[in-house]
Amino acid sequence: MDTGSKTIDIKLPTRWEDLTQKQLRYLFNLIAQGYSIDEVKAFCLFRWNKITILHRYGEKGYMCKKGKQRFAITALQVAQAIAALDWIKTLPATPIRLERIGRLRAIAADFQGVPFETFIICDNLYQGYITTQDDKLLDEMAHHLYRSKYFSLIIRLSPADRISVFYWFASLKAMFSKEFKNFLQPVTSDNANLLDSDRSQYEILTAAVNAQIRALTKGDVTKESEVLALDTWRALTELDALAREYQELNSKYPSK
């Protein structure tokens, strides 16, 4: 950052994956407090580079301190610098989350090795949150996303923890929609829409889950527990293959 008479060296992460856990928690805290995106980026610029604002300087400037250096910057210079953090406005390309909440540790961020049943439960809770904005659903998700050998521990989420849970699953779903594009497709006006449909959210989600389980068990109810215990990636791979086969059949033999 060129401040006129002095050049101040600043370093900023270029993507979500570059953030440390400390930086990620700070970012989620800012988002939870409702700051605008530009305010969030500005706070991160100063915090992550250990720059302290001392006082106003002139009409549109600030006197700042970084280490032993003192320098003046303008609002325009700040606006130009925080452009490097525009990626904050987008979802992470891979699932990002806080690794710990208190003494609890998160399960695998990408759900590798996680039972399909856990994914189904969290997906239902996530869809419910999207519809209702009820924080209790994020709290319930956290019970499935974080583990401890102390099973009696109660998870108490801070606002930043809830933001982390939301971003985690949202980025996971975005990644899965690219990885399993035949099966996980965006909802369109022609599909069941949770907000516009006359059917209740519970009915839609229940029908979707039951359809997934029936597809994997091929109608054999004795295999249901086995399917729910499948690795999430394995289950979604099978469902994606079935969806692709169905689409290929439809293209060959379109319904009249």
Secondary structure, 3 states (H helix, E strand, C coil): CECCCCECCCCCCCCHHHCCHHHHHHHHHHHHCCCCHHHHHHHHHHHHCCEEEEEEECCCEEEEEECCEEEEEEHHHHHHHHHHHHHHHCCCCCCCCCCEECCEEECCCCCCCCEHHHHHHHHHHHHHHHHHCCHHHHHHHHHHHEECCCCCCCCCCCHHHHHHHHHHHHHHHHHHHHHCCCCCCCCCCCCCCCCCCCCCHHHHHHHHHHHHHHHHHCCCHHHHHHHHCCEHHHHHHHHHHHHHHHHHHHHHCCCC
